Amino acid sequence: MADVSFFVGILGNVISILVFASPIGTFRRIVKTKSTESFKVLPYITTLLSTSLWTFYGLLKPGGLLVVTVNGVGTVLQAIYIILFLINAPNDTRAKAKMAKLVVLGLQSNSLYLT
């Protein structure tokens, strides 16, 4: 019989995936109106950094399946959100978001290099 902590981990993953999916309504609105309005991209970029680093950690950790699955899903969702945001953002916002993405990629590269 599986450990109780594994079932609690599964429940935590389901809840976390629902949290990662919570901006779907916002992005439906962005796509429908073809405008980002006053929404900011920075929270999605920082969440992408966080989830991708946790996914990397889960890949390195023995028995890190639960960490990899939830954060892998979060990474994919955040990347989709950022792509949709950039498609519908005004030009000046796109430039700022691309710079922030470069910073995130630099941080990720450094963490990979250091491990």
C-alpha beads as a LAMMPS data file, in Angstrom:
LAMMPS data file: protein, C-alpha beads

115 atoms
114 bonds

1 atom types
1 bond types

-500.0 500.0 xlo xhi
-500.0 500.0 ylo yhi
-500.0 500.0 zlo zhi

Masses

1 110.0

Atoms # bond

1 1 1 0.000 0.000 0.000
2 1 1 1.266 3.436 -0.922
3 1 1 2.433 5.822 1.721
4 1 1 -0.026 8.419 3.051
5 1 1 2.431 11.185 2.185
6 1 1 2.249 10.136 -1.485
7 1 1 -1.540 10.592 -1.496
8 1 1 -1.174 13.956 0.228
9 1 1 1.404 14.840 -2.440
10 1 1 -1.051 13.905 -5.200
11 1 1 -3.719 16.087 -3.583
12 1 1 -1.219 18.949 -3.322
13 1 1 -0.329 18.531 -7.001
14 1 1 -3.972 18.672 -8.057
15 1 1 -4.516 21.832 -6.035
16 1 1 -1.316 23.416 -7.405
17 1 1 -2.293 22.627 -10.991
18 1 1 -5.650 24.295 -10.365
19 1 1 -3.779 27.361 -9.081
20 1 1 -1.583 27.354 -12.217
21 1 1 -4.751 27.101 -14.341
22 1 1 -6.517 29.990 -12.580
23 1 1 -5.440 32.674 -15.134
24 1 1 -7.187 30.820 -17.984
25 1 1 -10.191 33.164 -17.707
26 1 1 -7.933 36.197 -17.887
27 1 1 -6.216 34.893 -20.992
28 1 1 -9.530 34.060 -22.655
29 1 1 -10.413 37.710 -22.171
30 1 1 -7.025 38.855 -23.521
31 1 1 -7.407 36.697 -26.638
32 1 1 -11.037 37.712 -27.158
33 1 1 -10.340 41.452 -26.857
34 1 1 -6.861 41.169 -28.450
35 1 1 -5.610 43.508 -25.734
36 1 1 -3.625 42.972 -22.554
37 1 1 -5.369 46.012 -21.045
38 1 1 -3.663 46.801 -17.733
39 1 1 -2.414 43.271 -17.063
40 1 1 1.287 42.840 -16.316
41 1 1 3.461 40.025 -17.672
42 1 1 5.998 40.003 -14.825
43 1 1 4.052 37.626 -12.519
44 1 1 3.882 35.045 -15.308
45 1 1 7.582 35.405 -16.098
46 1 1 8.598 34.995 -12.462
47 1 1 6.305 31.993 -12.082
48 1 1 7.870 30.490 -15.209
49 1 1 11.303 30.925 -13.618
50 1 1 10.136 29.359 -10.384
51 1 1 8.384 26.371 -11.939
52 1 1 11.205 25.632 -14.352
53 1 1 13.784 25.683 -11.540
54 1 1 11.604 23.406 -9.394
55 1 1 11.200 21.062 -12.363
56 1 1 14.966 20.951 -12.755
57 1 1 15.327 20.248 -9.028
58 1 1 12.780 17.431 -9.251
59 1 1 14.714 15.871 -12.120
60 1 1 17.886 15.854 -10.009
61 1 1 16.231 14.605 -6.825
62 1 1 15.730 10.866 -6.487
63 1 1 12.006 10.216 -6.128
64 1 1 11.133 13.698 -7.376
65 1 1 8.233 12.554 -9.568
66 1 1 5.625 14.678 -7.783
67 1 1 7.849 17.762 -7.963
68 1 1 8.505 17.247 -11.685
69 1 1 4.887 16.627 -12.655
70 1 1 3.296 19.616 -10.963
71 1 1 6.026 22.061 -11.897
72 1 1 6.316 20.676 -15.430
73 1 1 2.625 21.395 -15.941
74 1 1 3.117 24.832 -14.380
75 1 1 6.049 25.554 -16.698
76 1 1 4.041 24.644 -19.794
77 1 1 1.024 26.710 -18.695
78 1 1 3.158 29.748 -17.833
79 1 1 4.942 29.551 -21.194
80 1 1 1.571 29.465 -22.976
81 1 1 0.363 32.451 -20.943
82 1 1 3.485 34.450 -21.807
83 1 1 3.198 33.618 -25.513
84 1 1 -0.471 34.678 -25.556
85 1 1 0.426 37.843 -23.658
86 1 1 3.206 38.752 -26.097
87 1 1 0.997 38.110 -29.128
88 1 1 -1.634 40.527 -27.814
89 1 1 0.603 43.109 -26.098
90 1 1 1.426 46.574 -27.457
91 1 1 4.937 46.954 -28.911
92 1 1 6.453 48.778 -25.929
93 1 1 5.197 46.113 -23.535
94 1 1 6.584 43.376 -25.799
95 1 1 10.043 44.901 -25.650
96 1 1 9.978 45.052 -21.841
97 1 1 8.673 41.489 -21.604
98 1 1 11.363 40.205 -23.950
99 1 1 14.033 41.829 -21.781
100 1 1 12.547 40.207 -18.686
101 1 1 12.510 36.859 -20.498
102 1 1 16.211 37.261 -21.280
103 1 1 16.929 37.879 -17.601
104 1 1 14.966 34.750 -16.677
105 1 1 16.850 32.688 -19.260
106 1 1 20.120 34.036 -17.889
107 1 1 19.166 33.046 -14.338
108 1 1 18.127 29.595 -15.502
109 1 1 21.365 29.158 -17.438
110 1 1 23.409 30.167 -14.408
111 1 1 21.590 27.696 -12.181
112 1 1 22.173 24.916 -14.714
113 1 1 25.831 25.862 -14.983
114 1 1 26.305 25.890 -11.216
115 1 1 24.874 22.384 -10.780

Bonds

1 1 1 2
2 1 2 3
3 1 3 4
4 1 4 5
5 1 5 6
6 1 6 7
7 1 7 8
8 1 8 9
9 1 9 10
10 1 10 11
11 1 11 12
12 1 12 13
13 1 13 14
14 1 14 15
15 1 15 16
16 1 16 17
17 1 17 18
18 1 18 19
19 1 19 20
20 1 20 21
21 1 21 22
22 1 22 23
23 1 23 24
24 1 24 25
25 1 25 26
26 1 26 27
27 1 27 28
28 1 28 29
29 1 29 30
30 1 30 31
31 1 31 32
32 1 32 33
33 1 33 34
34 1 34 35
35 1 35 36
36 1 36 37
37 1 37 38
38 1 38 39
39 1 39 40
40 1 40 41
41 1 41 42
42 1 42 43
43 1 43 44
44 1 44 45
45 1 45 46
46 1 46 47
47 1 47 48
48 1 48 49
49 1 49 50
50 1 50 51
51 1 51 52
52 1 52 53
53 1 53 54
54 1 54 55
55 1 55 56
56 1 56 57
57 1 57 58
58 1 58 59
59 1 59 60
60 1 60 61
61 1 61 62
62 1 62 63
63 1 63 64
64 1 64 65
65 1 65 66
66 1 66 67
67 1 67 68
68 1 68 69
69 1 69 70
70 1 70 71
71 1 71 72
72 1 72 73
73 1 73 74
74 1 74 75
75 1 75 76
76 1 76 77
77 1 77 78
78 1 78 79
79 1 79 80
80 1 80 81
81 1 81 82
82 1 82 83
83 1 83 84
84 1 84 85
85 1 85 86
86 1 86 87
87 1 87 88
88 1 88 89
89 1 89 90
90 1 90 91
91 1 91 92
92 1 92 93
93 1 93 94
94 1 94 95
95 1 95 96
96 1 96 97
97 1 97 98
98 1 98 99
99 1 99 100
100 1 100 101
101 1 101 102
102 1 102 103
103 1 103 104
104 1 104 105
105 1 105 106
106 1 106 107
107 1 107 108
108 1 108 109
109 1 109 110
110 1 110 111
111 1 111 112
112 1 112 113
113 1 113 114
114 1 114 115
